[in-house]
Amino acid sequence: MPYAGDRKERRQIKQINGVATIPVSSDHRNGDWIATDIYQGEFAQDTNTGAVHTRAGAETVSCGVFPNQVAVLKARVYQSGTGAPTIIPYYNPFGYTLGSLYDGVGIYTLTGFANEEFANTLHHYEMYWSPNYMSNGSLDITPATDTTIEIRSFNSAGALANDIIEELAAPTLAVWNVITIMRYKV
């Protein structure tokens, strides 16, 4: 007889850009599903707002915001030579006027965030860098002050270095260097 008590289950939440949608067919393999389509009972989180949706028959139902996540910024970042990187926002709901500075070898500052954006003790921030198109190195992204972000670029030996963030020829959104800053209530 199967165990009828408590059980632990791990569930994946699909992350999408926008609200979940109902597919036009029941077979995801036939090519007519779009990226935001979800199965019955599946959860999908809108990465722009943090809202979670699920499918209930022929409609999607909002489950609220989980875990109080809001995208603060999504921007393309590229560097030509060793100067300050260029920042081109494509999701900027708070209307930041962004700039960048070259502070020294491998150290750059992103400016233009709202007054004391990163000083708010009610929020926790996570910063992501993708898809990591860099020239033999890595990046560290952290708040530097209440209104700025610092990017440090390292070569493959782990030393601060310039010219790590690549400028891609004729980039498309699929291959951009993208910084995403998410804010969570704590």
CYANA upper distance limits for C-alpha pairs under 8 A (distance plus 0.5 A):
 12 GLN  CA     43 PHE  CA      8.30
 13 ILE  CA     42 GLU  CA      7.95
 13 ILE  CA     43 PHE  CA      5.72
 13 ILE  CA     44 ALA  CA      5.96
 13 ILE  CA     45 GLN  CA      7.13
 14 LYS  CA     42 GLU  CA      8.39
 14 LYS  CA     43 PHE  CA      6.71
 14 LYS  CA     44 ALA  CA      4.98
 14 LYS  CA     45 GLN  CA      6.61
 15 GLN  CA     44 ALA  CA      6.07
 15 GLN  CA     45 GLN  CA      5.33
 15 GLN  CA     46 ASP  CA      6.62
 15 GLN  CA     47 THR  CA      6.72
 16 ILE  CA     20 ALA  CA      8.02
 16 ILE  CA     35 ALA  CA      7.74
 16 ILE  CA     36 THR  CA      6.54
 16 ILE  CA     44 ALA  CA      7.08
 16 ILE  CA     45 GLN  CA      6.50
 16 ILE  CA     46 ASP  CA      5.60
 16 ILE  CA     47 THR  CA      6.47
 17 ASN  CA     36 THR  CA      8.04
 17 ASN  CA     46 ASP  CA      5.81
 17 ASN  CA     47 THR  CA      6.04
 17 ASN  CA     48 ASN  CA      6.82
 18 GLY  CA     36 THR  CA      7.82
 18 GLY  CA     46 ASP  CA      5.62
 18 GLY  CA     47 THR  CA      7.77
 18 GLY  CA     48 ASN  CA      7.42
 19 VAL  CA     36 THR  CA      7.47
 19 VAL  CA     45 GLN  CA      8.45
 19 VAL  CA     46 ASP  CA      6.53
 19 VAL  CA     53 HIS  CA      7.85
 20 ALA  CA     36 THR  CA      5.50
 20 ALA  CA     37 ASP  CA      6.45
 20 ALA  CA     38 ILE  CA      7.08
 20 ALA  CA     44 ALA  CA      6.85
 20 ALA  CA     45 GLN  CA      8.47
 20 ALA  CA     46 ASP  CA      8.22
 20 ALA  CA     53 HIS  CA      6.78
 20 ALA  CA     54 THR  CA      7.96
 20 ALA  CA     60 THR  CA      7.19
 21 THR  CA     36 THR  CA      6.00
 21 THR  CA     37 ASP  CA      5.12
 21 THR  CA     38 ILE  CA      6.93
 21 THR  CA     59 GLU  CA      8.44
 21 THR  CA     60 THR  CA      7.24
 22 ILE  CA     37 ASP  CA      5.79
 22 ILE  CA     38 ILE  CA      6.77
 22 ILE  CA     39 TYR  CA      8.38
 22 ILE  CA     55 ARG  CA      7.89
 22 ILE  CA     58 ALA  CA      7.17
 22 ILE  CA     59 GLU  CA      7.21
 22 ILE  CA     60 THR  CA      7.66
 23 PRO  CA     32 ASP  CA      8.30
 23 PRO  CA     33 TRP  CA      6.17
 23 PRO  CA     34 ILE  CA      7.87
 23 PRO  CA     37 ASP  CA      5.63
 23 PRO  CA     38 ILE  CA      7.42
 24 VAL  CA     32 ASP  CA      7.54
 24 VAL  CA     33 TRP  CA      7.43
 25 SER  CA     32 ASP  CA      7.82
 25 SER  CA     33 TRP  CA      7.97
 28 HIS  CA     32 ASP  CA      7.68
 28 HIS  CA     33 TRP  CA      6.27
 33 TRP  CA     37 ASP  CA      6.66
 38 ILE  CA     42 GLU  CA      6.56
 38 ILE  CA     43 PHE  CA      8.03
 38 ILE  CA     44 ALA  CA      7.79
 38 ILE  CA     54 THR  CA      8.16
 38 ILE  CA     55 ARG  CA      7.27
 39 TYR  CA     55 ARG  CA      7.12
 40 GLN  CA     54 THR  CA      7.97
 40 GLN  CA     55 ARG  CA      5.52
 40 GLN  CA     56 ALA  CA      6.67
 40 GLN  CA     57 GLY  CA      7.05
 41 GLY  CA     54 THR  CA      6.50
 41 GLY  CA     55 ARG  CA      6.03
 41 GLY  CA     56 ALA  CA      7.26
 42 GLU  CA     54 THR  CA      6.13
 42 GLU  CA     55 ARG  CA      6.94
 43 PHE  CA     52 VAL  CA      7.12
 43 PHE  CA     53 HIS  CA      6.19
 43 PHE  CA     54 THR  CA      5.15
 43 PHE  CA     55 ARG  CA      7.96
 44 ALA  CA     52 VAL  CA      6.06
 44 ALA  CA     53 HIS  CA      5.81
 44 ALA  CA     54 THR  CA      6.84
 45 GLN  CA     50 GLY  CA      6.50
 45 GLN  CA     51 ALA  CA      6.10
 45 GLN  CA     52 VAL  CA      4.79
 45 GLN  CA     53 HIS  CA      6.84
 46 ASP  CA     50 GLY  CA      5.77
 46 ASP  CA     51 ALA  CA      5.91
 46 ASP  CA     52 VAL  CA      6.88
 47 THR  CA     51 ALA  CA      8.21
 47 THR  CA     70 VAL  CA      8.06
 47 THR  CA     71 ALA  CA      7.24
 48 ASN  CA     70 VAL  CA      6.81
 48 ASN  CA     71 ALA  CA      5.60
 49 THR  CA     65 VAL  CA      8.07
 49 THR  CA     69 GLN  CA      7.15
 49 THR  CA     70 VAL  CA      5.45
 49 THR  CA     71 ALA  CA      6.74
 50 GLY  CA     65 VAL  CA      5.78
 50 GLY  CA     66 PHE  CA      6.45
 50 GLY  CA     67 PRO  CA      7.64
 50 GLY  CA     68 ASN  CA      6.88
 50 GLY  CA     69 GLN  CA      5.11
 50 GLY  CA     70 VAL  CA      5.95
 50 GLY  CA     71 ALA  CA      8.03
 51 ALA  CA     62 SER  CA      7.58
 51 ALA  CA     63 CYS  CA      7.62
 51 ALA  CA     64 GLY  CA      5.89
 51 ALA  CA     65 VAL  CA      4.58
 51 ALA  CA     66 PHE  CA      6.70
 51 ALA  CA     69 GLN  CA      8.38
 52 VAL  CA     62 SER  CA      6.45
 52 VAL  CA     63 CYS  CA      5.77
 52 VAL  CA     64 GLY  CA      6.27
 52 VAL  CA     65 VAL  CA      6.34
 52 VAL  CA     66 PHE  CA      6.85
 53 HIS  CA     60 THR  CA      6.80
 53 HIS  CA     61 VAL  CA      5.91
 53 HIS  CA     62 SER  CA      4.89
 53 HIS  CA     63 CYS  CA      5.93
 53 HIS  CA     64 GLY  CA      8.06
 54 THR  CA     60 THR  CA      6.02
 54 THR  CA     61 VAL  CA      5.86
 54 THR  CA     62 SER  CA      7.09
 54 THR  CA     63 CYS  CA      7.61
 55 ARG  CA     59 GLU  CA      6.42
 55 ARG  CA     60 THR  CA      4.91
 55 ARG  CA     61 VAL  CA      6.61
 56 ALA  CA     60 THR  CA      6.37
 56 ALA  CA     61 VAL  CA      7.15
 65 VAL  CA     69 GLN  CA      7.35
 67 PRO  CA    184 TYR  CA      7.38
 67 PRO  CA    185 LYS  CA      8.06
 68 ASN  CA    184 TYR  CA      5.96
 68 ASN  CA    185 LYS  CA      6.10
 69 GLN  CA    182 MET  CA      7.11
 69 GLN  CA    183 ARG  CA      6.12
 69 GLN  CA    184 TYR  CA      5.08
 69 GLN  CA    185 LYS  CA      7.50
 70 VAL  CA    182 MET  CA      6.17
 70 VAL  CA    183 ARG  CA      5.69
 70 VAL  CA    184 TYR  CA      7.02
 71 ALA  CA    180 THR  CA      7.82
 71 ALA  CA    181 ILE  CA      6.52
 71 ALA  CA    182 MET  CA      4.99
 71 ALA  CA    183 ARG  CA      6.72
 72 VAL  CA     92 ASN  CA      7.24
 72 VAL  CA     93 PRO  CA      7.34
 72 VAL  CA     94 PHE  CA      7.57
 72 VAL  CA    180 THR  CA      8.16
 72 VAL  CA    181 ILE  CA      5.94
 72 VAL  CA    182 MET  CA      6.10
 72 VAL  CA    183 ARG  CA      6.92
 73 LEU  CA     89 PRO  CA      7.72
 73 LEU  CA     91 TYR  CA      6.23
 73 LEU  CA     92 ASN  CA      5.57
 73 LEU  CA     93 PRO  CA      7.73
 73 LEU  CA    179 ILE  CA      8.17
 73 LEU  CA    180 THR  CA      6.17
 73 LEU  CA    181 ILE  CA      5.76
 73 LEU  CA    182 MET  CA      7.84
 74 LYS  CA     89 PRO  CA      6.48
 74 LYS  CA     90 TYR  CA      6.54
 74 LYS  CA     91 TYR  CA      5.44
 74 LYS  CA     92 ASN  CA      7.09
 74 LYS  CA    178 VAL  CA      7.21
 74 LYS  CA    179 ILE  CA      6.19
 74 LYS  CA    180 THR  CA      5.02
 74 LYS  CA    181 ILE  CA      7.14
 75 ALA  CA     87 ILE  CA      6.83
 75 ALA  CA     88 ILE  CA      5.85
 75 ALA  CA     89 PRO  CA      4.39
 75 ALA  CA     90 TYR  CA      5.94
 75 ALA  CA     91 TYR  CA      7.13
 75 ALA  CA     92 ASN  CA      8.42
 75 ALA  CA    178 VAL  CA      6.03
 75 ALA  CA    179 ILE  CA      6.00
 75 ALA  CA    180 THR  CA      7.28
 76 ARG  CA     86 THR  CA      8.48
 76 ARG  CA     87 ILE  CA      6.29
 76 ARG  CA     88 ILE  CA      5.53
 76 ARG  CA     89 PRO  CA      6.61
 76 ARG  CA     90 TYR  CA      7.77
 76 ARG  CA    176 TRP  CA      6.60
 76 ARG  CA    177 ASN  CA      6.11
 76 ARG  CA    178 VAL  CA      5.14
 76 ARG  CA    179 ILE  CA      7.08
 77 VAL  CA     85 PRO  CA      6.91
 77 VAL  CA     86 THR  CA      6.12
 77 VAL  CA     87 ILE  CA      5.29
 77 VAL  CA     88 ILE  CA      7.00
 77 VAL  CA    165 ILE  CA      8.49
 77 VAL  CA    176 TRP  CA      7.99
 77 VAL  CA    177 ASN  CA      5.92
 77 VAL  CA    178 VAL  CA      6.39
 77 VAL  CA    179 ILE  CA      7.41
 78 TYR  CA     85 PRO  CA      5.93
 78 TYR  CA     86 THR  CA      5.87
 78 TYR  CA     87 ILE  CA      7.44
 78 TYR  CA    165 ILE  CA      6.51
 78 TYR  CA    166 GLU  CA      6.52
 78 TYR  CA    167 GLU  CA      5.65
 78 TYR  CA    168 LEU  CA      8.28
 78 TYR  CA    177 ASN  CA      7.07
 79 GLN  CA     83 GLY  CA      7.45
 79 GLN  CA     84 ALA  CA      7.24
 79 GLN  CA     85 PRO  CA      4.85
 79 GLN  CA     86 THR  CA      6.50
 79 GLN  CA    163 ASP  CA      7.55
 79 GLN  CA    165 ILE  CA      6.14
 79 GLN  CA    166 GLU  CA      6.43
 79 GLN  CA    167 GLU  CA      5.93
 80 SER  CA     85 PRO  CA      7.66
 80 SER  CA    163 ASP  CA      8.05
 80 SER  CA    166 GLU  CA      7.89
 80 SER  CA    167 GLU  CA      6.39
 81 GLY  CA    162 ASN  CA      8.44
 81 GLY  CA    163 ASP  CA      6.21
 82 THR  CA    162 ASN  CA      5.87
 82 THR  CA    163 ASP  CA      5.63
 83 GLY  CA    102 TYR  CA      6.52
 84 ALA  CA    100 SER  CA      6.34
 84 ALA  CA    101 LEU  CA      5.62
 84 ALA  CA    102 TYR  CA      5.04
 84 ALA  CA    108 TYR  CA      6.91
 85 PRO  CA    100 SER  CA      6.79
 85 PRO  CA    101 LEU  CA      8.08
 85 PRO  CA    102 TYR  CA      8.35
 85 PRO  CA    108 TYR  CA      8.05
 85 PRO  CA    165 ILE  CA      8.46
 86 THR  CA     99 GLY  CA      8.31
 86 THR  CA    100 SER  CA      7.42
 87 ILE  CA     98 LEU  CA      7.58
 87 ILE  CA     99 GLY  CA      7.40
 87 ILE  CA    100 SER  CA      7.74
 92 ASN  CA     96 TYR  CA      7.14
 96 TYR  CA    112 GLY  CA      6.34
 96 TYR  CA    113 PHE  CA      6.09
 96 TYR  CA    114 ALA  CA      7.32
 97 THR  CA    112 GLY  CA      5.62
 97 THR  CA    113 PHE  CA      7.72
 98 LEU  CA    110 LEU  CA      7.33
 98 LEU  CA    111 THR  CA      6.02
 98 LEU  CA    112 GLY  CA      4.99
 98 LEU  CA    113 PHE  CA      7.50
 99 GLY  CA    110 LEU  CA      6.25
 99 GLY  CA    111 THR  CA      5.53
 99 GLY  CA    112 GLY  CA      6.65
100 SER  CA    108 TYR  CA      7.32
100 SER  CA    109 THR  CA      5.95
100 SER  CA    110 LEU  CA      5.00
100 SER  CA    111 THR  CA      6.33
101 LEU  CA    108 TYR  CA      5.97
101 LEU  CA    109 THR  CA      5.57
101 LEU  CA    110 LEU  CA      7.13
101 LEU  CA    111 THR  CA      8.28
102 TYR  CA    107 ILE  CA      6.91
102 TYR  CA    108 TYR  CA      5.26
102 TYR  CA    109 THR  CA      7.22
103 ASP  CA    107 ILE  CA      5.84
103 ASP  CA    108 TYR  CA      5.87
103 ASP  CA    109 THR  CA      7.45
104 GLY  CA    108 TYR  CA      7.77
105 VAL  CA    160 LEU  CA      6.75
105 VAL  CA    161 ALA  CA      6.08
105 VAL  CA    162 ASN  CA      6.16
106 GLY  CA    151 ILE  CA      8.44
106 GLY  CA    152 ARG  CA      5.92
106 GLY  CA    153 SER  CA      5.31
106 GLY  CA    154 PHE  CA      7.17
106 GLY  CA    160 LEU  CA      5.40
106 GLY  CA    161 ALA  CA      4.89
106 GLY  CA    162 ASN  CA      5.14
106 GLY  CA    163 ASP  CA      8.34
107 ILE  CA    150 GLU  CA      7.56
107 ILE  CA    151 ILE  CA      6.40
107 ILE  CA    152 ARG  CA      5.15
107 ILE  CA    153 SER  CA      7.07
107 ILE  CA    160 LEU  CA      8.05
108 TYR  CA    150 GLU  CA      6.27
108 TYR  CA    151 ILE  CA      5.64
108 TYR  CA    152 ARG  CA      6.91
109 THR  CA    144 ALA  CA      8.38
109 THR  CA    148 THR  CA      7.07
109 THR  CA    149 ILE  CA      6.13
109 THR  CA    150 GLU  CA      5.05
109 THR  CA    151 ILE  CA      6.67
110 LEU  CA    148 THR  CA      6.10
110 LEU  CA    149 ILE  CA      5.54
110 LEU  CA    150 GLU  CA      6.78
110 LEU  CA    151 ILE  CA      8.14
111 THR  CA    147 THR  CA      7.32
111 THR  CA    148 THR  CA      5.42
111 THR  CA    149 ILE  CA      7.32
112 GLY  CA    147 THR  CA      7.41
112 GLY  CA    148 THR  CA      7.51
113 PHE  CA    117 GLU  CA      6.93
113 PHE  CA    147 THR  CA      5.57
113 PHE  CA    148 THR  CA      6.85
114 ALA  CA    147 THR  CA      6.71
115 ASN  CA    146 ASP  CA      7.70
115 ASN  CA    147 THR  CA      6.41
116 GLU  CA    120 ASN  CA      7.35
116 GLU  CA    146 ASP  CA      4.95
116 GLU  CA    147 THR  CA      5.78
117 GLU  CA    146 ASP  CA      6.34
117 GLU  CA    147 THR  CA      6.11
118 PHE  CA    125 TYR  CA      8.27
118 PHE  CA    143 PRO  CA      7.17
118 PHE  CA    145 THR  CA      7.67
118 PHE  CA    146 ASP  CA      5.10
118 PHE  CA    147 THR  CA      6.60
118 PHE  CA    148 THR  CA      8.38
119 ALA  CA    145 THR  CA      8.40
119 ALA  CA    146 ASP  CA      5.40
119 ALA  CA    147 THR  CA      8.44
122 LEU  CA    185 LYS  CA      6.28
122 LEU  CA    186 VAL  CA      6.05
123 HIS  CA    183 ARG  CA      6.76
123 HIS  CA    184 TYR  CA      5.85
123 HIS  CA    185 LYS  CA      5.06
123 HIS  CA    186 VAL  CA      6.06
124 HIS  CA    183 ARG  CA      6.26
124 HIS  CA    184 TYR  CA      5.59
124 HIS  CA    185 LYS  CA      6.80
124 HIS  CA    186 VAL  CA      6.89
125 TYR  CA    181 ILE  CA      7.39
125 TYR  CA    182 MET  CA      6.15
125 TYR  CA    183 ARG  CA      5.15
125 TYR  CA    184 TYR  CA      6.77
126 GLU  CA    181 ILE  CA      6.37
126 GLU  CA    182 MET  CA      5.76
126 GLU  CA    183 ARG  CA      7.14
127 MET  CA    141 ILE  CA      7.03
127 MET  CA    142 THR  CA      7.73
127 MET  CA    179 ILE  CA      7.49
127 MET  CA    180 THR  CA      6.15
127 MET  CA    181 ILE  CA      4.99
127 MET  CA    182 MET  CA      6.81
128 TYR  CA    141 ILE  CA      8.28
128 TYR  CA    178 VAL  CA      8.48
128 TYR  CA    179 ILE  CA      6.16
128 TYR  CA    180 THR  CA      5.59
128 TYR  CA    181 ILE  CA      6.94
129 TRP  CA    139 LEU  CA      8.40
129 TRP  CA    177 ASN  CA      7.64
129 TRP  CA    178 VAL  CA      6.25
129 TRP  CA    179 ILE  CA      5.22
129 TRP  CA    180 THR  CA      7.04
130 SER  CA    176 TRP  CA      8.41
130 SER  CA    177 ASN  CA      6.25
130 SER  CA    178 VAL  CA      5.73
130 SER  CA    179 ILE  CA      7.10
131 PRO  CA    175 VAL  CA      7.45
131 PRO  CA    176 TRP  CA      7.64
131 PRO  CA    177 ASN  CA      6.41
131 PRO  CA    178 VAL  CA      7.35
132 ASN  CA    138 SER  CA      8.31
132 ASN  CA    177 ASN  CA      6.87
133 TYR  CA    165 ILE  CA      7.48
133 TYR  CA    166 GLU  CA      6.87
133 TYR  CA    175 VAL  CA      8.27
133 TYR  CA    176 TRP  CA      8.25
133 TYR  CA    177 ASN  CA      6.64
134 MET  CA    138 SER  CA      7.49
134 MET  CA    164 ILE  CA      5.83
134 MET  CA    165 ILE  CA      5.35
134 MET  CA    166 GLU  CA      5.82
135 SER  CA    155 ASN  CA      8.40
135 SER  CA    163 ASP  CA      7.87
135 SER  CA    164 ILE  CA      5.37
135 SER  CA    165 ILE  CA      6.99
135 SER  CA    166 GLU  CA      6.73
136 ASN  CA    155 ASN  CA      6.48
136 ASN  CA    156 SER  CA      5.88
136 ASN  CA    164 ILE  CA      7.46
137 GLY  CA    153 SER  CA      7.58
137 GLY  CA    154 PHE  CA      5.78
137 GLY  CA    155 ASN  CA      4.67
137 GLY  CA    156 SER  CA      5.17
137 GLY  CA    157 ALA  CA      8.49
137 GLY  CA    158 GLY  CA      8.11
137 GLY  CA    164 ILE  CA      6.65
138 SER  CA    153 SER  CA      6.37
138 SER  CA    154 PHE  CA      5.75
138 SER  CA    155 ASN  CA      7.12
138 SER  CA    156 SER  CA      7.89
138 SER  CA    164 ILE  CA      8.07
139 LEU  CA    151 ILE  CA      7.22
139 LEU  CA    152 ARG  CA      6.11
139 LEU  CA    153 SER  CA      5.09
139 LEU  CA    154 PHE  CA      6.67
140 ASP  CA    151 ILE  CA      6.24
140 ASP  CA    152 ARG  CA      5.67
140 ASP  CA    153 SER  CA      7.10
141 ILE  CA    149 ILE  CA      7.46
141 ILE  CA    150 GLU  CA      6.29
141 ILE  CA    151 ILE  CA      5.18
141 ILE  CA    152 ARG  CA      7.09
142 THR  CA    149 ILE  CA      6.17
142 THR  CA    150 GLU  CA      5.98
142 THR  CA    151 ILE  CA      7.30
143 PRO  CA    147 THR  CA      8.27
143 PRO  CA    148 THR  CA      6.45
143 PRO  CA    149 ILE  CA      4.74
143 PRO  CA    150 GLU  CA      6.44
144 ALA  CA    148 THR  CA      6.00
144 ALA  CA    149 ILE  CA      5.51
144 ALA  CA    150 GLU  CA      5.78
145 THR  CA    149 ILE  CA      7.49
152 ARG  CA    160 LEU  CA      7.49
153 SER  CA    160 LEU  CA      6.25
153 SER  CA    161 ALA  CA      6.37
153 SER  CA    162 ASN  CA      7.33
153 SER  CA    164 ILE  CA      6.70
153 SER  CA    165 ILE  CA      8.17
154 PHE  CA    158 GLY  CA      5.79
154 PHE  CA    159 ALA  CA      5.68
154 PHE  CA    160 LEU  CA      4.91
154 PHE  CA    161 ALA  CA      5.68
154 PHE  CA    162 ASN  CA      8.33
154 PHE  CA    164 ILE  CA      7.64
155 ASN  CA    159 ALA  CA      6.11
155 ASN  CA    160 LEU  CA      6.90
155 ASN  CA    161 ALA  CA      6.11
155 ASN  CA    164 ILE  CA      7.45
165 ILE  CA    177 ASN  CA      8.42
168 LEU  CA    176 TRP  CA      8.17
171 PRO  CA    175 VAL  CA      6.59
171 PRO  CA    176 TRP  CA      6.55
172 THR  CA    176 TRP  CA      6.73
